[in-house]
Amino acid sequence: MITNTDVSKTLASKLSPVALAVALTVPAISFSTFAQEAEVTEEQKYEAITVTATKRPQVIYEVPIAISAFDGDMLAEQGITDLTDVGKFVPNLNVTGFSAGHTSSVNPFIRGIGLQDHLITTDPGVSVYVDGVYLGRQVGQNWSLNNIERIEVLRGPQGTLYGRNSIGGAINIITKEPDQGDVTKVNAEFGTRGRVKTDLFVNHALSDTLAFNMNLAYNTRDGLGEFINVPNAEYDVGETEDISGRISVKFEPSDDFRMVLTADANNGDGGLRPYTVLIDEMPEGRFYAGTNSLGLELRNTDVTPEGYDIYDNATGTPEVTSVSNEARGVSLTTEWDISDDYTAKVVASRRTSKYKAGLDDDGTIYSLDQYPERGEADQTSIEVQLNGYINEYTDFVAGLYYFNEEGSNRQGSDSSFDGGGNTLQLDQETTSKAVYLNLRHDLTDELSVSGGIRYTEDEKDASANVFDALGTIYDANDWDEVTWELATNYTFENGMTGYATIQNGYQSGQYPARPYCLIGEFFGAGGFDDLDNAVAAVNASNCFVASDNITAVNYEVGVKGRVNEYFDVSVAVFNTEFEDLPYQVSRVSEGGFDTANLVVEQTSRGIELDTTLNVGNFSMLTSIGYMDVEVDEQDGFNPVAPLTPDLTFAIGPSYTFDLEGGDKIRARIDYSYRADMYGEPSSEPARMTEIESRELVNFDVAYTPADEAYTVALYGRNIFDERYDNARLNTGDYILQVLSNDASEFGVRFSTEF
């Protein structure tokens, strides 16, 4: 059983002395200094955010799950510009970018559940939604969070109302709907490392029944290194450039009917994500030992020559120096208030995405292992909801859900493995259908109970070609599962809410991401010496098969609400059990870079704390997450949950100085800590995949005149220039060390609204 004492001891042992001093003394200073002088007015009190985590509007303290919410207008002050930044401030959430060396990729891990890969045959364990529309692919998900309403991070399995790939949790991005107000907002940032970020937001009423808003954004930032052997590379290492736009039109002919049509698009280009390759650490590998097809004895100095650093890239392959992604989407949300008690809602969406990326895995000028890659996906989703009140004590949400995705990944003529040809052709079509019902009933004014059930059917048709002589291997599978939830809420006399929840989650099985095991099976069945029989044998029985259903059961209790007029708190204690959970294990085999599924049983248990303190002009946000993950033994060794720190901590004090004449200066500091973790499902020291802890500090000092005509701010992000690993992967021949693209940045931010 994890106690608060355990958390305190772990906090004290892992945080730096400076961070620990800030964590322990700031609350004391805030109470002693400000409580004496502050009389909190109604305007100064913290307003609890209204969320839609249960697909019905609720104050955040009424929701019987662990949830963190961010006000969209406050993100820039906290140094949050994309989903990767959100992962620095939520308990037991770690967001990393790993996929194919792409700078726009997002890989969120909540409570030990996530996904390290991106290929079409894999599915994330944490789902990301934008205005109720599920985003199926990780590349391109690192959304620029401009002019949005809020972000909700739901922790724990969300198998009833969300369902689709949410065994770890869900992230909801809610954009601003058009309304009858006329407003124009302009935001601009100019900073070091070539930062230029501008966006324009316009909301305008066209008539009493018709309104629109639009958001146009441009964001660019220089890289951290150079491609030293490709002098004509278009971009530097880690350089990013993104253009995005969104337009929404709302038609509301009556109080009972409304439609919102939204279209969005983004184009992202840039340089390959920073990474390096460790060769000397693997003396038995074919790079160091010279057992590769070119007979080269490579060393770390071939990857990072004298005079350069690990953020420079020594590849000689122009095709892998640049990355790009494009996404287009359109959605239509229709709501009809059938009566005072019932509302029908339909959310229909069509999205397309494609990307170009890839890595040079030997990291040198030589053409050994290099994998330029392209991928695309098209998805269609429709959700039909009916919600309302059965009587004055009971409300419900019911729905039907349909999702279809077709996608592919390609590596081919410009790819190579061990200096020879390399083929990877993956295709998959996924169709998911579900029906769900969630009920909430008030037993008394203080006590309510809720429950939900969802039935899901998933079908996948997949194919893989990794060896031309073998041809394309096809397989199809289907899964179904009933997921459920039971919860109870109790409101205490002081207004605090206690809850207890049992949640069930489900994810359909997954095919291997890189099934080069097929090549070994081909030669094991006779190979070219008995070509027809070998092909027939592999087609009859092979390793390209999907795993079983992934299921999760979460037991959780919590307390949340307003302790007094100064202090808000949310505490959750959880125990989640996962069955048939696939860990992805990558290694270099004779046929290529193979990724297989290691199926495990995992238990995640821990405690999470979110607090908000408001005393006069002083406020402070704090989040702490502590977690213990146990994984059943597999063939004599004990795996660990990858990319999962046991301790996460963030604190953000802020103070507003009132100047003469009504002008204001607000100063804020944000500190974020993520403990040590492992880049793969192994903690063996000899594999050298441990990722060291990281501490990041941001500041923001903003001036606003009395008429609030504008705000100008000085900001600093990662001000101590903490360089850290995003991932580490031991393939047997080398260690791939994926570096952060998160160097220090200082600049000025300007915003105005009229």
C-alpha positions in Angstrom: 0.0 0.0 0.0 1.4 3.4 -1.0 1.1 6.1 1.7 1.7 9.8 1.8 4.8 9.1 3.8 6.2 7.0 1.0 5.6 9.8 -1.5 7.3 12.3 0.8 10.4 10.1 1.2 10.6 9.5 -2.5 10.2 13.2 -3.2 12.9 14.1 -0.8 15.3 11.5 -2.2 14.8 12.2 -5.9 14.4 16.0 -6.2 17.4 18.3 -6.3 18.0 20.4 -3.2 16.8 23.6 -4.9 13.6 22.0 -6.2 12.9 20.4 -2.9 13.4 23.7 -1.1 11.0 25.4 -3.5 8.4 22.7 -3.1 8.5 22.8 0.7 8.9 26.5 1.4 6.7 28.2 -1.2 3.4 27.0 0.5 4.7 28.1 3.9 5.7 31.5 2.5 2.5 31.9 0.7 0.3 31.3 3.7 2.4 33.3 6.2 3.0 36.3 3.9 -0.3 36.5 2.0 -3.0 35.1 4.3 -2.6 37.9 6.7 -3.2 40.6 4.2 -5.6 39.0 1.8 -9.4 39.3 1.8 -10.4 37.2 -1.2 -13.2 38.7 -3.3 -15.6 36.7 -5.4 -13.6 37.8 -8.5 -10.3 36.6 -7.0 -11.6 33.1 -6.0 -10.6 30.2 -8.2 -13.4 29.2 -10.5 -13.6 25.4 -11.0 -13.4 24.5 -14.7 -16.5 22.9 -16.2 -15.5 19.8 -18.2 -17.3 17.3 -20.4 -15.2 14.2 -19.4 -18.4 12.2 -18.9 -19.9 13.7 -22.1 -22.2 15.9 -20.0 -21.2 19.3 -18.6 -20.0 19.0 -15.0 -17.9 21.0 -12.6 -14.5 19.2 -12.5 -15.0 18.2 -8.8 -18.2 16.3 -9.7 -16.5 13.9 -12.1 -15.8 10.5 -10.4 -12.4 10.0 -12.2 -8.9 11.5 -11.9 -8.8 14.4 -14.3 -6.6 17.4 -14.9 -8.0 20.4 -16.9 -6.2 23.4 -18.4 -7.8 26.7 -19.3 -6.9 27.4 -22.9 -6.3 31.1 -22.3 -3.7 30.3 -19.6 -1.5 27.8 -21.5 1.0 30.3 -22.8 1.6 31.7 -19.3 2.5 28.2 -18.1 4.9 27.6 -21.1 2.5 25.1 -22.7 2.6 25.3 -26.5 1.8 21.7 -27.5 0.8 18.3 -26.1 4.4 17.5 -25.2 4.4 20.4 -22.8 1.1 19.2 -21.3 3.0 16.1 -20.3 5.2 18.1 -17.9 2.4 19.2 -15.6 0.0 16.3 -15.1 0.5 13.6 -12.4 1.7 10.2 -13.8 1.7 11.5 -17.4 4.8 11.4 -19.5 4.7 12.6 -23.1 7.6 11.8 -25.4 8.2 12.0 -29.1 9.8 8.8 -30.6 8.1 7.9 -33.9 10.3 7.6 -37.0 12.4 10.6 -35.9 9.5 12.9 -36.5 9.4 16.2 -34.5 5.5 16.3 -34.6 5.0 12.9 -33.1 3.3 12.5 -29.7 3.6 9.4 -27.5 1.7 9.9 -24.2 2.1 7.4 -21.4 -0.5 7.6 -18.5 0.0 5.4 -15.5 2.4 3.1 -17.3 0.4 2.7 -20.5 1.3 4.2 -23.9 2.9 3.3 -27.2 6.5 3.7 -28.4 5.7 3.2 -32.1 3.6 4.7 -34.9 3.1 2.2 -37.6 -0.4 1.4 -38.9 -0.5 -2.0 -37.2 -0.1 -0.4 -33.7 -2.6 1.5 -31.6 -1.9 3.9 -28.8 -3.0 3.1 -25.3 -3.9 6.7 -24.6 -6.5 8.2 -26.9 -6.4 11.8 -28.1 -9.7 13.6 -29.1 -10.3 17.0 -30.7 -13.9 18.2 -30.2 -15.0 14.6 -29.7 -13.2 13.2 -32.8 -10.6 10.5 -32.1 -7.2 11.0 -33.7 -5.9 7.6 -34.8 -2.3 8.3 -35.6 0.5 9.6 -33.4 2.6 11.4 -36.1 1.1 14.9 -36.4 -0.6 14.9 -33.0 1.7 17.5 -31.4 -1.0 20.1 -32.0 -0.1 23.8 -31.7 -2.5 24.8 -28.9 -3.6 28.2 -30.1 -7.0 29.7 -29.0 -8.6 26.6 -27.7 -11.2 26.4 -24.9 -9.5 23.9 -22.7 -7.6 20.6 -22.4 -8.8 17.6 -20.3 -6.5 14.8 -19.3 -8.5 11.8 -18.0 -6.3 9.2 -16.2 -7.2 5.6 -16.0 -9.2 3.3 -18.4 -12.0 5.1 -20.2 -13.7 2.1 -21.6 -17.3 3.0 -21.3 -17.8 6.5 -22.8 -14.6 6.8 -24.9 -13.6 3.2 -25.5 -11.4 3.6 -28.5 -7.8 2.8 -27.4 -8.2 4.5 -24.0 -6.9 1.7 -21.6 -4.5 4.2 -20.1 -6.5 7.4 -20.4 -7.8 10.0 -22.8 -6.8 13.5 -23.7 -9.5 15.9 -24.9 -8.7 19.0 -26.8 -11.8 21.3 -26.9 -11.6 24.2 -29.4 -13.7 27.4 -29.1 -17.1 27.4 -30.7 -18.3 30.4 -32.7 -20.6 32.7 -30.8 -22.4 36.0 -31.2 -19.5 38.1 -29.9 -17.2 40.0 -32.2 -13.6 39.6 -31.2 -10.1 39.6 -32.8 -7.1 38.2 -31.0 -3.5 38.5 -32.2 -0.6 36.7 -30.5 3.0 36.8 -31.4 6.2 35.3 -29.9 9.8 36.1 -30.9 12.6 34.4 -29.1 16.0 32.8 -29.2 16.7 29.7 -31.3 14.9 31.5 -34.1 11.5 31.3 -32.6 8.8 33.1 -34.5 5.2 32.2 -33.5 2.2 34.1 -34.6 -1.5 33.4 -34.7 -4.7 35.3 -35.5 -8.1 34.4 -34.1 -11.3 36.0 -35.3 -14.8 35.4 -34.0 -17.7 37.2 -35.8 -21.5 37.0 -35.9 -22.8 37.1 -39.5 -26.4 37.2 -38.4 -28.6 36.3 -35.4 -28.4 32.7 -36.4 -25.0 32.4 -38.0 -21.5 32.9 -36.6 -18.0 31.9 -37.5 -14.5 31.8 -36.0 -11.1 31.1 -37.6 -7.6 30.6 -36.4 -4.5 30.9 -38.5 -1.1 30.1 -37.0 2.6 30.0 -38.1 5.3 28.6 -35.9 9.0 28.1 -36.6 12.1 27.3 -34.5 15.7 26.6 -35.4 17.4 23.3 -34.9 20.0 22.1 -32.4 22.6 20.6 -34.8 23.8 20.3 -38.4 23.9 17.5 -40.9 27.6 17.5 -41.2 27.9 15.2 -44.2 24.9 16.6 -46.1 25.9 20.2 -46.7 22.8 21.0 -48.8 20.3 19.7 -46.3 17.1 21.8 -46.4 16.7 21.9 -42.6 19.0 21.6 -39.6 18.6 18.8 -37.0 15.4 19.4 -35.0 14.3 22.5 -37.0 10.6 22.9 -37.2 8.2 24.9 -39.4 4.4 24.5 -39.1 1.5 26.3 -40.7 -2.0 25.5 -39.4 -5.5 26.8 -39.8 -9.0 26.1 -38.5 -12.4 27.6 -39.4 -15.7 26.9 -37.7 -19.2 27.9 -38.7 -22.1 27.7 -36.2 -25.7 27.8 -37.4 -28.3 28.1 -34.6 -31.7 28.9 -36.1 -33.4 28.3 -32.7 -32.7 27.7 -29.1 -33.3 24.0 -29.8 -31.1 23.3 -32.7 -27.5 24.1 -33.6 -24.8 22.9 -36.0 -21.1 23.5 -36.0 -19.1 22.7 -39.1 -15.3 22.8 -38.6 -12.4 22.3 -41.1 -8.8 22.2 -40.1 -5.4 21.7 -41.8 -1.8 21.8 -41.0 1.5 21.4 -42.9 4.6 20.7 -41.0 8.2 20.5 -42.3 11.6 20.3 -40.6 14.7 18.4 -39.8 15.1 14.9 -38.4 14.6 14.7 -34.6 17.9 14.8 -32.7 19.4 11.4 -31.8 22.7 9.6 -31.6 23.9 6.0 -32.0 26.0 4.3 -29.3 28.3 1.8 -31.0 31.3 1.4 -28.6 28.9 0.3 -25.8 28.0 -2.8 -27.9 31.4 -4.5 -28.8 29.6 -7.7 -29.9 27.4 -5.8 -32.4 28.0 -6.0 -36.1 28.9 -2.3 -36.3 31.7 -2.4 -33.8 33.0 -5.9 -34.6 32.9 -5.3 -38.3 30.7 -8.3 -39.0 28.4 -6.2 -41.2 28.2 -6.7 -45.0 30.7 -3.8 -45.7 33.2 -5.1 -43.2 33.4 -1.7 -41.5 34.5 -1.5 -37.9 32.6 1.6 -36.7 33.1 3.6 -33.6 31.2 6.4 -31.7 33.7 8.8 -33.3 32.1 8.0 -36.7 28.8 9.1 -35.3 30.1 12.1 -33.5 33.5 13.2 -35.0 35.9 15.3 -33.1 34.8 18.9 -33.0 31.0 18.1 -33.2 28.5 17.2 -30.5 25.7 14.6 -30.3 23.1 17.0 -31.7 25.0 17.0 -35.0 24.1 14.2 -37.4 26.7 12.4 -39.5 24.4 10.6 -41.9 25.3 10.7 -45.5 21.7 9.9 -46.7 19.8 13.1 -47.8 16.5 11.2 -47.8 16.4 11.0 -43.9 17.4 14.6 -43.2 14.0 16.1 -43.5 10.5 15.2 -42.1 7.1 16.4 -43.1 3.4 15.8 -42.2 0.1 17.0 -43.6 -3.3 16.6 -42.0 -6.7 17.6 -43.1 -10.0 17.2 -41.3 -13.6 18.2 -41.4 -16.3 17.5 -38.8 -19.9 18.3 -38.3 -21.5 18.4 -34.9 -25.3 18.6 -34.7 -27.3 19.1 -31.5 -31.1 19.0 -31.2 -32.9 19.6 -28.0 -35.8 17.3 -28.6 -37.5 18.4 -25.4 -36.6 20.0 -22.1 -35.3 16.6 -21.0 -33.7 15.0 -24.1 -30.9 16.1 -26.5 -29.7 14.3 -29.5 -26.1 14.9 -30.8 -24.3 13.6 -33.9 -20.5 14.1 -34.4 -19.4 13.0 -37.9 -15.8 13.4 -39.1 -13.5 12.7 -42.0 -9.7 13.0 -41.5 -6.6 12.3 -43.7 -3.0 12.4 -42.8 0.4 11.6 -44.3 4.0 11.9 -43.3 7.6 11.5 -44.4 10.3 10.6 -41.9 12.8 7.9 -41.1 16.1 7.2 -39.4 19.7 6.4 -40.4 20.2 3.8 -37.6 24.0 3.4 -38.1 24.2 7.2 -37.7 27.3 7.5 -39.9 28.1 8.5 -43.5 28.1 4.9 -44.5 25.1 3.3 -46.1 24.3 0.4 -43.7 21.0 0.7 -41.9 18.8 3.5 -43.1 15.0 3.6 -43.3 13.4 6.5 -45.1 9.7 6.0 -44.6 6.3 7.3 -45.7 2.9 6.7 -44.3 -0.7 7.8 -44.6 -4.0 7.1 -43.0 -7.7 8.0 -43.8 -10.3 7.8 -41.1 -14.1 8.2 -40.9 -16.0 8.4 -37.6 -19.6 8.9 -36.6 -21.0 9.1 -33.1 -24.7 9.4 -32.3 -25.6 10.4 -28.8 -28.8 10.8 -26.8 -28.6 12.3 -23.4 -31.0 13.8 -20.9 -33.1 13.1 -17.8 -35.3 10.1 -17.1 -36.6 11.9 -14.0 -35.4 14.6 -11.6 -33.0 12.2 -10.0 -31.6 10.3 -13.0 -29.7 11.4 -16.1 -28.1 9.4 -18.9 -25.8 9.4 -21.9 -26.3 6.8 -24.6 -24.6 6.4 -28.0 -23.6 4.5 -31.1 -20.1 4.7 -32.4 -18.5 3.9 -35.8 -14.9 4.2 -36.8 -13.1 3.1 -39.9 -9.4 3.7 -40.7 -7.3 2.6 -43.7 -3.6 3.2 -43.7 -0.2 2.2 -44.9 3.5 2.5 -44.2 6.3 2.1 -46.8 10.0 1.6 -46.8 11.6 0.5 -50.0 14.0 1.5 -52.8 15.8 4.2 -50.8 16.0 2.0 -47.6 18.7 -0.5 -46.7 19.5 -3.0 -44.0 23.1 -4.1 -43.5 24.0 -2.4 -46.8 21.4 -4.4 -48.8 17.9 -4.0 -49.8 15.1 -3.4 -47.3 11.4 -3.7 -47.8 8.6 -2.8 -45.4 5.0 -2.6 -46.8 2.3 -2.5 -44.2 -1.4 -2.0 -44.8 -4.3 -2.3 -42.5 -8.0 -1.5 -42.4 -9.7 -1.2 -39.0 -13.4 -1.1 -38.4 -14.8 -0.5 -35.0 -18.5 -0.4 -33.9 -19.8 0.2 -30.4 -22.9 0.9 -28.4 -22.8 2.4 -24.9 -25.0 3.6 -22.0 -24.1 5.6 -18.9 -26.6 6.4 -16.1 -26.2 8.6 -13.1 -28.8 8.6 -10.2 -29.0 10.8 -7.2 -29.9 8.7 -4.2 -29.9 11.7 -1.9 -28.8 15.3 -2.2 -25.3 14.2 -1.1 -25.0 10.7 -2.6 -25.1 9.7 -6.3 -24.3 6.5 -8.1 -23.4 6.0 -11.8 -22.7 3.1 -14.0 -22.0 2.4 -17.7 -21.7 -0.4 -20.2 -20.2 -0.5 -23.7 -20.2 -3.3 -26.3 -17.5 -3.0 -28.9 -16.7 -5.0 -32.1 -13.4 -4.5 -33.9 -12.2 -5.9 -37.2 -8.8 -5.7 -38.7 -7.6 -6.7 -42.2 -3.8 -6.4 -42.4 -1.0 -7.3 -44.8 2.8 -7.2 -44.7 5.5 -7.6 -47.3 9.0 -7.6 -45.9 10.7 -9.9 -48.5 9.9 -9.8 -52.2 10.5 -13.5 -52.7 7.8 -14.3 -50.1 5.4 -11.7 -51.3 2.5 -10.2 -49.3 1.2 -12.0 -46.2 -2.4 -11.4 -45.4 -4.3 -11.9 -42.2 -7.7 -10.8 -40.7 -9.0 -10.9 -37.2 -11.9 -9.7 -35.1 -12.5 -9.0 -31.4 -15.4 -8.0 -29.2 -15.6 -7.0 -25.6 -18.1 -5.7 -23.0 -16.6 -2.9 -20.8 -18.3 -1.4 -17.8 -18.0 1.1 -15.0 -19.4 1.6 -11.5 -19.0 4.7 -9.5 -20.3 6.6 -6.5 -20.0 10.2 -5.4 -20.6 11.7 -2.0 -20.7 15.4 -1.2 -19.5 16.2 2.3 -20.9 19.0 4.5 -17.9 21.2 3.6 -18.6 20.8 -0.2 -15.8 18.4 -0.8 -16.6 15.3 -2.9 -15.5 11.8 -2.3 -15.7 9.1 -5.0 -15.0 5.4 -5.6 -14.8 4.0 -9.1 -14.3 0.6 -10.8 -13.5 1.1 -14.4 -13.0 -1.5 -17.1 -11.1 -0.9 -20.4 -10.4 -2.7 -23.6 -8.2 -2.5 -26.6 -8.3 -4.9 -29.6 -5.3 -7.0 -30.4 -2.4 -5.7 -32.5 -0.2 -7.1 -35.3 3.6 -7.0 -35.2 4.9 -3.6 -36.4 8.0 -5.0 -38.2 7.5 -8.7 -38.9 10.9 -9.5 -40.3 10.5 -12.8 -38.4 8.8 -13.9 -41.7 12.2 -14.0 -43.4 13.6 -16.4 -40.8 10.5 -18.6 -41.3 10.9 -18.5 -45.0 14.5 -19.8 -44.9 13.5 -22.2 -42.1 11.0 -23.8 -44.5 13.6 -24.4 -47.2 14.0 -20.9 -48.7 15.2 -20.6 -52.3 16.2 -24.2 -52.3 12.5 -25.2 -52.1 10.8 -21.9 -53.0 7.3 -23.0 -53.7 7.1 -25.1 -50.5 8.7 -22.4 -48.4 6.2 -19.7 -49.6 3.3 -22.1 -49.1 4.5 -23.1 -45.6 4.9 -19.5 -44.5 1.5 -18.5 -45.9 -0.1 -21.4 -44.1 1.4 -20.6 -40.7 3.5 -17.5 -39.8 4.4 -14.9 -37.2 2.2 -12.2 -38.7 -0.7 -12.7 -36.2 -2.5 -10.4 -33.9 -2.4 -10.5 -30.1 -5.5 -11.1 -28.0 -7.8 -8.6 -26.5 -6.1 -6.2 -24.1 -8.2 -5.6 -21.0 -7.8 -3.4 -17.9 -9.7 -3.0 -14.6 -9.1 0.1 -12.5 -10.0 0.4 -8.8 -9.9 4.0 -7.7 -10.9 6.2 -4.7 -10.5 9.9 -4.4 -11.4 13.2 -2.8 -11.6 16.5 -4.6 -13.0 19.9 -4.1 -12.6 23.2 -2.2 -11.1 22.8 1.2 -11.6 26.5 2.0 -11.8 29.8 0.1 -8.1 29.6 -0.6 -7.3 26.0 -1.3 -8.6 23.4 -3.8 -7.4 19.8 -3.9 -7.8 16.6 -5.7 -6.4 13.3 -4.5 -6.7 9.9 -6.2 -5.5 6.4 -5.2 -5.6 3.7 -7.9 -4.8 0.1 -8.7 -5.1 -0.9 -12.3 -4.7 -4.5 -13.6 -3.9 -5.1 -17.3 -4.1 -8.5 -19.1 -2.6 -9.4 -22.5 -0.8 -6.1 -22.7 1.7 -6.0 -25.6 5.1 -4.5 -25.0 7.0 -3.8 -28.2 10.4 -5.3 -28.3 12.8 -4.3 -31.1 16.0 -6.1 -32.1 18.1 -6.6 -35.2 17.5 -10.0 -36.7 19.1 -11.6 -39.8 16.3 -10.3 -41.9 16.0 -6.7 -40.6 14.9 -4.5 -37.8 12.3 -6.7 -36.2 9.6 -5.4 -33.7 7.6 -8.1 -31.9 4.9 -8.0 -29.2 5.9 -9.2 -25.8 2.5 -9.9 -24.1 2.5 -9.3 -20.3 0.3 -8.8 -17.3 0.8 -5.5 -15.5 -0.4 -3.9 -12.3 -0.1 -0.2 -11.9 -0.8 1.3 -8.5 -0.2 4.8 -7.1 -1.4 8.1 -5.8 -2.0 11.5 -7.5 -2.4 14.9 -6.0 -3.5 18.2 -7.7 -3.8 21.4 -5.7 -4.6 25.0 -6.4 -3.9 27.8 -3.9 -5.3 31.3 -4.3 -4.5 33.8 -1.6 -5.0 37.4 -2.6 -2.7 38.1 -5.6 -0.8 34.9 -5.1 -1.7 31.6 -6.7 0.1 28.3 -7.0 -0.6 25.0 -8.9 1.0 21.8 -7.7 0.8 18.2 -9.0 2.4 15.1 -7.7 2.2 11.5 -9.0 3.8 8.5 -7.5 3.4 5.0 -9.0 4.6 1.5 -8.6 4.3 -0.8 -11.6 4.7 -4.6 -11.4 5.0 -6.8 -14.5 4.8 -10.6 -14.4 8.0 -12.5 -15.1 8.5 -13.5 -18.7 10.8 -16.4 -19.6 13.1 -15.8 -16.6 13.3 -12.0 -16.6 11.2 -9.3 -15.1 10.1 -6.6 -17.6 9.4 -3.0 -16.7 6.9 -0.6 -18.1 8.8 1.6 -20.6 8.9 5.4 -20.5 7.2 5.4 -17.1 8.7 7.4 -14.3 7.7 6.4 -10.8 7.6 10.0 -9.6 6.2 13.1 -11.4 6.1 16.5 -9.8 5.2 20.0 -10.9 4.8 23.3 -9.1 3.8 26.7 -10.5 3.7 29.8 -8.1 2.4 33.1 -9.5 2.0 36.6 -8.1 0.2 39.6 -9.5 1.6 43.1 -8.6 -1.0 45.9 -8.7 0.5 49.1 -9.9 -0.8 52.6 -9.6 -3.5 53.4 -12.1 -4.7 49.8 -12.4 -1.8 48.4 -14.4 -0.7 44.9 -13.5 2.5 42.8 -13.6 2.1 39.0 -13.2 5.2 36.9 -12.5 5.1 33.1 -12.7 7.6 30.2 -12.4 6.9 26.6 -13.4 9.0 23.7 -12.3 8.5 20.2 -13.7 10.2 16.9 -12.7 10.2 13.4 -14.2 12.1 10.7 -12.4 14.4 8.0 -14.0 12.7 5.6 -16.4 13.6 3.0 -19.0 13.4 3.3 -22.8 12.4 -0.3 -23.3 10.7 -3.1 -21.2 13.9 -4.0 -19.4 15.8 -2.6 -16.4 18.9 -4.7 -16.9 21.9 -2.3 -16.4 23.9 -4.1 -19.1 21.3 -2.9 -21.7 22.1 0.7 -20.9 18.6 2.0 -21.6 18.0 3.9 -18.4 16.8 7.4 -19.0 18.0 9.9 -16.3 15.5 12.2 -14.5 14.9 15.7 -15.8 14.1 19.0 -14.2 12.6 21.8 -16.3 12.0 25.4 -15.3 10.0 28.0 -17.1 9.2 31.6 -16.2 6.8 34.2 -17.5 6.6 37.9 -16.5 3.7 39.8 -18.1 2.6 43.4 -18.1 -1.1 44.4 -18.7 -2.3 48.0 -18.6 -5.4 49.1 -16.8 -7.5 49.1 -19.9 -6.3 45.5 -20.7 -5.7 46.6 -24.3 -2.7 44.2 -24.6 -0.3 42.0 -22.7 3.4 41.9 -23.2 5.5 39.3 -21.5 9.1 38.2 -21.2 9.3 34.4 -21.1 11.9 31.7 -20.6 11.4 28.0 -21.2 13.8 25.3 -20.0 15.8 28.2 -18.7 18.7 26.0 -17.4 19.0 24.3 -20.8 18.3 20.8 -19.5 19.2 18.3 -22.2 17.6 14.9 -21.7 16.7 11.7 -23.5 13.3 11.1 -24.9 13.9 7.4 -25.4 16.6 4.7 -25.5 16.5 1.5 -27.5 19.0 -1.4 -27.4 18.8 -3.4 -30.6 21.7 -5.8 -29.9 23.9 -4.1 -32.5 23.8 -0.6 -31.1 21.9 1.7 -28.7 19.6 4.3 -30.3 19.6 7.3 -28.0 16.7 9.7 -28.9 17.4 13.2 -27.7 15.0 15.9 -26.6 14.3 18.8 -29.0 13.7 20.9 -25.9 16.6 23.4 -25.4 16.4 26.7 -23.5 14.5 29.5 -25.1 14.0 33.2 -24.1 11.8 35.7 -25.7 9.0 38.2 -25.7 5.3 37.4 -26.1 2.7 39.9 -27.2 -1.1 39.5 -27.3 -4.0 41.9 -27.9 -7.7 41.6 -28.2 -10.2 44.0 -29.8 
